[in-house]
Amino acid sequence: MASLTAAILVVSTTAAKDPTTDAADATLRDVFTQDGGGQWTVSESNIVSDDIIQIQRQIQLWADAPEPVNLIITTGGTGFAFADHTPEAVSVLLHKQAPGLVHGMLAASLTVTPFAMMSRPVAGVRNKTVIITLPGSPKGAKENLQAVVKMLPHACLQAAGASSRALHSGGAKKLEKEAGVSASTPSPTPDHHHHHHGHSHTHTHTHGHGALVRHTTPSENSKSNDPTLGPSRRHRSSPYPMLSVPDALSLIATHTPAPTTTTTPVSPSLIGSVLAQDVTAPESVPAFRASIVDGYAVVVPPSGNMRGVFPVTSISHAAPGEAASLTEGSIARITTGAPLPPGATSVIMVEDTILASMTEDGKEEKEVEILAEGVQEGENIREVGSDIKAGTVILHKGEQVSAVGGEIGLLAAVGVAEVQTYRRPVVGVLSTGDEIVEHDRPGALRLGEVRDTNRPTLISAARGWGYEVVDLGIASDKPGTLEETLRQALRQVDLVITTGGVSMGELDLLKPTIERALGGTIHFGRVAMKPGKPTTFATVPVKNNAGERVDKVVFSLPGNPASALVCFHLFVLPALHKLSGVEPAGLTRVPVVLAHDFSLDKARPEYHRAIVSVGKDGTLSAASTGGQRSSRVGSMKGANALLCMPSGTEPLRKGSKVEALLMGDVRV
């Protein structure tokens, strides 16, 4: 059997400050080595403080990675002390509960000491990873892991997607034999000891074993609300961990699908596309020896002296045609860009000549006097391939075709008709809520009605960044209606943006619809920022036109208009960039100087809508657009930047430097 991977997370404020105080990591590694049947590799380990966000962040990094570990075990923080948060941190991350593993650990520990009742273990599955919480005492952690370690390969293989039919073929006896257990064989005998399973780290709290008491079934503790249970059973506080903006962006970068390629003709439709492979010139530019001036093609004598009067024997224009050969002593009039006659070795500028005589009808030059000396071969000539040589790479994979025209002009010059690009995603925009009405509906609003500001605003923003947008309309606050609308949307678009329905109300149905009805994964549901705290990012598995299962992206943004627009530029745009191959993804960051004092939010970092302009000294200066309330869409009027403002109790003074995320052109 291939080796399974495990990660060990030590939860201990003391050990986080001084890792030498931790003994649990080494103890648990020994269990995998001695009792794991040679099936385990501990590939990751870390120590974090007794902090819910730190615990959740590390587990998500391991379990939500493109190649997740098979098993995560935590040790510490499972007791009754004030700082014991591990069960609470882990339980909301689980997609499936595993009460059998919990029972097995408790049963084994209770044979050693009644104080095993003083622990609160949690076990279950997130995505394809099995997660188990163990006590902080090294001996207690060892006993709990020994109790279940022989069962874990089977659990991890199922969680990773192995066929249950294949795993279970042969019946329970075969499974027991493979695992090295039997119905009459007790779990591995724990180390007998008479202490109370206290934590070996010098915590001020005790991590003990405790009894498991549940008043609901595991299925009733899903991350999202179950709308069928009614408002009395909805969550009273959000079960989603509060992530920092950098952590949220990291999850977006990890879980947004990679771009797909397509063939695109070289035309204005190419503007904004990113090349998916290098482009090689199929022909040289110029394809012939050409004059770079208006003048006279000549054959330069060895002396380089061209002074004298010469007959004009032919004319070479830029228009296609055959040119007569040229010999020494005669010259040919030539225009800029025209091919040199065969035999010509240089071009004399018209400014270096004088008309000597005309034809009898006075319409053409007959003889021209040249005033040049020291002429060298190759003067005023563009040689074949001097601009572009056939076979050279003219554009590289990853380059974006701009509207300036340079890239399209380059492709056209060498005769490239089509190129491989990353397909630009199609965006769908949906408003939700029974209170939402079309923005242009005639007549006054009834009590409670709100005109749909978000949909036209977000459609404009997405189109402004060059993406095709499908208007998905307004969905009512009914589970079935919302589910069907989203299913239809995911058939036609690559990324869905919804607004509203992501807070804590009984009719906020987006999260449960994504998780329960569509089988999607919510990668985050809250972000520590202002505005936009309830922003939600999810992926939903669907079948494409080829019948292949692929992930599509859903962003559920807050219903307040300013929040929705800020979160579009901060979170949705980087996902669109990744889907279309644009690097670096997201808005451009620049340093700016504050034009006046700015008040700060005491609790959360703020993305302040502002106008950035260039001063006379070249410094970028930022001024607020005014009131920043999340419902005030006017705060986005004229804004070309989001200022990255920290949280704090004191205002940032005029002249302070901060980072700005540019949404538009800098004003002059």
N, C-alpha and C positions, 0 to 999 in steps of 0.2 A: 504494500500500500504506500502511496506517495506520502511524504511527510506533511503533516498538518502544521499550520503556523499559529502561535499563541503570542499574546501581548500581555504584559503585567503592568498594572497601574497601581502604584503605592499612593494612598491618600493619607497624607500626614504633613501637617504644617511644620512639625519639628524636623522631619526628614527632608522636607523641601529646602529648609535652611541649611541643614547639615546632613548630606546623604550618608555619611558614615554611621549614623545612628540607626539606619534601616537594616533589619535582618530578614524581613519577609521575602524580598526579591530572591535572595539566594536559596531560602528554604523552599519556595515554590518551584524554582528551577530544578531542585533536587527531586521533587515529586514527579515532575515530567520525565526526568531522566530515569528514576528508579521504578516508578509505577506506571509509566506511560506506554510501555510495550514498544519503545523505539519508534513511536509514531509522531512524536512532537518535536518541533523546533521553536524555541522562544526567539522570535525575530525582533520584537520591540519591547521596550520597557521605559517607564518614566515615573517621576515622582511629582505630585502636585499637592498644593495646600488643601485644607478642608474647605473648599470653596466650590459651590455648585457649578458656576460657569466654567472654572478651570477643569473640573471633572468632565463635564459634558463636552467641552471643546476637544479634549484629548480623545475621548471615546469616538466622537464624530470623525475626527481626523483618521482614526484607524478603521472604523467601520464603514465610512462613506468614501473611502479611497477607491480609485479605479480597480486596484487589486487588494481587497480588504483582507485582513487576517481572519482566520477561521474562528478564533476564540479570544475574548478579552476577559481577564479576571482582574478584579479590583480587590485590594486588601486595605481595610481601615474604614472608619466612619460609619459602621453599621449598628452602633449602640444607641443608647437613649440620651447621651449627653447633648448639650445645647449645640455643639459644633459638629455633631454627627449628621451629615447630609447625604451620604453616598446613595442610600436607597431612593431618596427623593430625586436626586440628580439623574439616576439611571432609569428609574421606572418610566419616566415620560419619554425616554428615547426608544423604548422597546416597541416593536411592531407586533410581536407575539410574546405572551407570557409563558414561562416554563415552571409551573408550580411543582411538577414532579421532581425536578432537580433540587428545588428548595426543600421539599419534604425529605429527600434522600440525605441532604447535608444535615438537617436538623436531627433526623432520626439517628444518624451515626454519632453526632455530638452528644445527644442525650444519653447514650450508653456510657458516656464518660463522666458527665456532670450535669446536674439539673440546671446549672447556670447557663447551659446552652440556650435556655429560653430567653436569655437577655440579648440575643442577637436578632437582627431584622434583615435576613438575606433576601436578595432579589435575583431572579434569573429569567432569561428570555432571549429573543432574537431581534436584531436590527439588521435589515437588509439581508446579507448572507453571513452575518457574524453572530455567534452565540456569546452572550455576555452573562457573567456570574459575579456577584459581590461576595467577598469573603471577609471574615473578621480581621481586625488589625493585629491580634496576637499571632506571632509566627506559628505557634503550635496549633492554635485554633484554625488558622488559615490552612495549615498543612492537613489537618484532619478533615476539614470540609472538602478540600480538593481531592484527597485520597478517596473519599466516599463516592465521588462521581466521576473520577478521571477515566475509568474504563468505559463509561457510558458516552463520554463526550465525543469520541470519533464518529460514532453513529449519528449523534445529534448534529455535529458540524457538517458531515457529508450531506445530510438531508437539507440543512439550512443553505448549503452552497448550491443546491439544485440537483443533487443526485436523484435518480429514479427511485421512488419508494417501493415500487413493485420489485425492482431488481435487488434493492437492499434487503427486502423482507422475504425474498424467495428462500425456501428452506425452513421457514417458521422460526418460532422463538428459540427453540433448542439450538439451532444453528447460530443465531445471533448471540446467545449466551456463551456458546463455545468460542466463537470468534473474539468476544470481549473478555473471556477468561473469568466469567461469573456464572452462577447458577441460582435458581430460585431458593435453594437451601443454603447457599453460601453467603455469609454476611459480607458486608463491605469491608475493605481493608481495615484491619484493626488500628484505631488511632493510637497515638502515643498517650499513655495514661499519665495524667498529671492531676494535681489537686488544687491548682490555683484557679482563679475565676476567669481564665481566658483574657486577662488584661492585655492591653496594647503594649508592646515592647518599647515603642517610641515614647519619649517623655511628654506625652500629651497631658493636658489637664483633665481629659475626659476618658472614660473607659469604654472600650469596644468589646462588648460581650456577645455571647450567643443568646438569642431570644426566640420566643414562640412566634409563629406566624398566625395572625388573626386577620381574616378577610371577611368583609360584610357584603362584597359584591363579587361576581364572577370575573375572571381575568378579562373577558371580552368587554366588560363595562368600563375598563380603564384605558380605552384607546386614547391616542393623543387628541383627536378632534371630538367635538360633541357628537352624540348620536341624536339627530333631530327627532327620531321617533319616540324618544323618552320624554319629550316636553321640556319646557323652560325650567322646571324645578330640578332637573337632573343635569343641567348644563354646568360647565366649569365656572367656578366663581372667581378664579384667577387663571391667567393663561398658563397652559402646561408646556408652552414652548420656551426653551432657554433663550435668554436675551443675549444676542451676539453683538460683537463690535462690528463696525462697518468693514474693516479689513478682513475679519473672519467670514462675513457674509459674501464679500467679493471673492474670497478664496473658494468658497463652496460653489459659487456661480461658475468660476473658471473650471472647477473640477467636473461639475455635473452637466454643464451645457455641452451638447454633442459636438463632435468635430465637424468641420465643414465638408460638404460633398462637392464634387467637381462637375463641370458642365462645359460644353463647347459654345463659345459666344462669337458671333461675327464681329469683325472690326468695323464698328459704326458708332454713332453717338450713344447707342444703347450700352456700350462698353464702359461708359463713364461711371466711376465708383466701384467697379469690379476689381477684385484682387487676383493676380495671376497665380494659377495653380502649378505651373511649371515654367522653366526657362523658355524664352523665345529666341531662336537662332535665325540669323538673316539668311534667307535662301538665295539672295543675290547681292552684288556689290552696289554701292552708291558712291559716286556716279558709276554707271555701267559702261561709260566711255570717257575718253579724255575730253574735258570740256574747258571752255574759256571762262574765266571769272570776271572779265571786263569786256566792254565794247572796244574794239580796236582792229588789229590786223594780225592774222596768223602768218608766221614767217619761218624760214629755214635759216637758223643762225649759222654763219660761217665760223670756222675755227677761230678767227680773230675776235669775234664778238662785235665787230664794227658794223652797225646797220645804217650808218648815215648815207643818205643818197636818195635818188628818186627811183621808185619801183612801180611797175605796172600792176594794176589790180586785175587778177585773172579770174577770180571766182568770188562767190559770196556764200557764207555759211550762217544760216539762221538757226534759232532754237527749234524750229519746226522740223519734224522727221524728214529725212531725205538723204540721198547719196551725195557725198562731197568729192569733187575732183582732187586728184593728187596734186601736191604742191612741190615745186622744186626750188632750189636756191636761185635767187635773183627775181622771183615773183612773189606776190603777196596775195592774201585772200581776206576780204572784209569779213569780220565775224562779230556776232552779238553775244552778250552775256549768256552763258549756259549752253551755247551751241557746241556741237562736236568739232574737234580740230580736223582739218582735212588730212588725209594720209600724207605722211612725210613732214608735216609741220612740227617744229620743235619748240616754239615759244610764241607768245602773243605780245605785241606792242600796243600800249594804250593809245586811244585816239588822241589823247591830250599831247602825246609825243610826236604828232605828225602835222603836216601842212598839206592842203590840197594843191597839187601841182597842175593838173589839167582835168577837163571833163570830156565826156563823150559829145559828139556833134549835137545831139538833141538837148544837152545840158542837164540830163536827168541822172546821169551816173558818173561815178568817179572813174577816170581813166588812169591817172597816175597820182601817186601820193609820195610826198617827201617825208622820209623818216629822219628824226633828229637824235636817235639814240645811239650811244656807244657803250661798249662793255656789256653787251647783252649776253645773258647766259641761257642755256637750254632749260626749259621747264618753268620759265617765268610766266606768271599770270595763268597758270594751268591747274585745273583739278584733275589729278591722276585717277585712274580707275581704282575704286575702293578706298580713296583717301578719306572719305567720310565714314563709310561702313564697309568692312570687308565681308564677303560671303563666308558663312560658317561661324561668325563670331556671335556671342550672346549679346543681344541688344536690350533685353529686359529680363529681369530675374524673377524667379518664383517669390511671391510675397509682396511684390510691388503693386501699388494701387494706381489704377488709371484715373488721372485727374481730369477736371473739366478745362484745364488750361489748354490742352490740346497736344502737348509735347509727346505723350506716349502714343496716342492714336496717329499722330503725324509720323512718328518713327516707324510704326508698324506698316503704315500705308506706303512709306518710302521704299521698303524692301519687298513689297508685294505680298505681305501676310494677309490672308483673307479671314482667318478665324484663329482663336487662341483658346487654351484651356484655362478656365477661371473657376474660382469657388462660387458656387451658386448662392445668390443672395436670398436670405430667408424671406418668406411671406409672413406678414404680421397680421394678427387678428385683434381687434379692439372691441371689448364688450363692457357695457355698463350694466350694473345689477341693482335691483331694488324696486319695490312696488311704488315708491314715492317718486321715482325718476320719470320725467316726461321729456319728449323731444324739445330741444332748445328753441325751435322755431314754431312750436304749436301756437296757433292764435288764441287770444283770449287771456284773461287773468288767471293766475294760479289759484287752485283751491287750497284750503288749509292743509299743510303737510306736504304739498307737491314741491318738487325741486326740478328746475330745468337742468337738462343734461349738459353740463359744462365739460366733463372729463373726456367724453368720447371724441367730440370734434377737436378738442385741444390735443389729445394724444395722437389722433390720426394725423394732424398737421405736423406734430413733432417728428413722428416716425417717417412721414413722407419727406420732411425737410432734411433728414439724414440719408435720404436716397432709397428707402425701402418701400416695396409694394405693400399696400395695406388693404385688408378686407374689413369692411364695417359690419360687425356682428350684431349691432342693434342693442336693445335693452332686454335683459332677462328678468323675470319676476322672482320674488323671494319664495319660490316653491321648489323643493328638492328635485322633483321629477323634471320640471321645466329647465332648471339650471343644468342638470345632468345631460339632458338631451341637447341643449344648446352647446355645451362644451364638447360633447361627442362629435357633433356635426362640425364644430369649429376645428377640432383636431384633425379632421379628415382633409381640410382644405388649406390649413396654414401650418407653419413650422413653430411659431411662437404665439401664445395667446396672452394678451394683457387684459385683465379684468380690474374694475375699480369698485370699491364698496364690498361689504359683506365679509370683512376679515377681522372684525373686532370681537367683542365678547357678548353681543346681543343674541337673543334666541333665534333671530332670523339671519344671522351671519353664517351662511351656509357654504361658503366656498371651500373652506378647509375640509369639512366632513365630506363634501361632494367629491373633492379631489382624492381623498384617502379612501373613503368607504365605497363610493360608487364607481370611480374610475380606476381604482387600484394604483393610484399615483403615490409618490414619495415626497413628502414635504421636507425639504432640506433645511429650511429655517422659517420661522413664523413670527419672529420679533427681532427688531434691531435697535440697539441703543443709539438712537439718533433723534433729532428734531429738525423738520417734521418727518413722519413716516414710520413710527415705531412698529405698527402691525404689518409691515410689508412682508409678503410671503413669496417664497421661491420654491417651485415644485417641478418634478418631471413626471410625465405620464407615459406608460408604455402603450404604443399603438402599432397596428400593422400598416406598412406602406403599400403602395400600389403593386409591389413585387411580392407581397405576402410576407415580408420580413418584419420582425419586431424591432421597432426603433423607439427611442425616447423623444418626446416633444416637450417643450418648455412652457410652463405657465407661471406668469407673474401676477399675483393678486395684490394690487396696490390699494392704499387707503382711498376712501371716498372723497376726502377733502381735496379740492382741485389743486391747491399749491403743493400739497403732499404728493399727489399723484405725479405731477410734472417733475418735481425734484427727484422722486424715486425712479422715474423713467430715465432721466439722464444719469443718475448715479448707479443704477443696477441693471435696468433693461438694456441700455445701450452697450455695455460691455458684453452681454450675452449675444446681442445682434452682431457685434463686431467679431466675436469668436465664430459664430455660425457662418459668417461671410469671409473669414480669413484675415480680417483687418488686425494688424499689430502695430503698436501696442493697443490693447483694447481700452475703451473708456475715454473720458474727456481729457484734454491736455491740461497739465498742471503748470501753473506759473506763480512766482512770488509776486505779491502786491503789497502796497502800503495803504493803510487805512486812511481815508480822507477825513474821518471824524471819529469820535468815540463810539464804540459798539457795546451794548449790553450783552451779557452772556447768560445762557441758561444754567441754573445751578446744578442740574443733575445730568444733562445729556449734551454731547457735542451737537452743534447746530450747523446746518448747511444753509447759510444766509444768502438770500437772493440779492444780487448786487449788480452795479454797473461799473465795469472796469474801463478806464480810459488812459491814454498816453499823455503824460504831462510834457511841458516844454523841455524838461531835462531828460526826457526819455523814460522816466520812471512810470511804472504801471500803478495807477491809483484806483482804489475801490470805494464806492459810495453805496449805501443801502438804498433799496427801492422803497423803503418805508415799512409800515407795519407788516410783521412776518407771521401773523396768525395762519394756521394751516388751511383754513377755509377761504382765505383771502387770495383769490386768483390774481387780483391786481398786483400782488407782490411780485409776480412773474413778468408784468408788463415792462418792457424795456430791458429786462435783465439779460445780461450776456455772460454771467458767471455765478457760481456757487462758492461762497467763501467757507473754508473749512475752519469753523470756530470751535475752540475747545469749550468744555464746561467750566464754570467758575463763578465765584461770588462777586468779583470785582470786574468792572468793564475793561475792555481792551481800549487803550487810549489812541488818539489820533497819532499817526506816524508809526504805529506798530506794524510788523510784517507778518503776514499770514499767507497760506497757499490758497489759490483760487483755481477752480475747475471751469475752464472756458466752455460755454455753451454756444457762443457766437463770436462774431468779429469784434475785436477791441476797438473802442471808439477813439477818435482822434480829437 
